[in-house]
Amino acid sequence: MDRERAVAVIGAGNCGQSEAEMARELGRLLALRGYTLVSGGMGGVMRAANEGARAAGGRSIGILPGHDRRESAEPNDIRIATGLGHMRNYLVVLNADVIVAIHGGWGTLSEVALAKKIGKSVIAIGKWSCIEGVISATDSAEALDWVEQMLGKEE
């Protein structure tokens, strides 16, 4: 790629096994294609996506809610403490070229809304695909296909 591209993977801080497996696979696929993963840096979907990226030799940036960089879910290669709590959601979407939502709750919905408000593309695996302008994907592989269509494939 001619410039670094970042993809945010967002979702619940506490999630079930199927969501974690989807996030882990998406993190792995993104890393294999050279994308930097951005997340809220904590547990659940965020942690699983980071694990997938790390397993594939990729890197991840965790934008954390607290004041201490040490208070994050492993593995985040770069940890950014914000002290902003849920308000960090804006920084997560601002620092990604495309956002992929994997299920999630109100925090995830706020990130989807903020992303759409600032003109970012959002791909949803799960419930947020019903929102106007959000692209629906059935699994991690389809989400990656959409990411590559939006950002262009590596030449």
Secondary structure, DSSP 4 states (H G I P E B T S, - for coil): --S--EEEEEE-SS--HHHHHHHHHHHHHHHHTTPEEEE-SSSTHHHHHHHHHHHTT--EEEEESSS-TTSSPSP-SEEEE-S-GGGGHHHHHHT-SEEEEES--HHHHHHHHHHHHTT-EEEEESGGGGSTTPEE-SSHHHHHHHHHHHH----
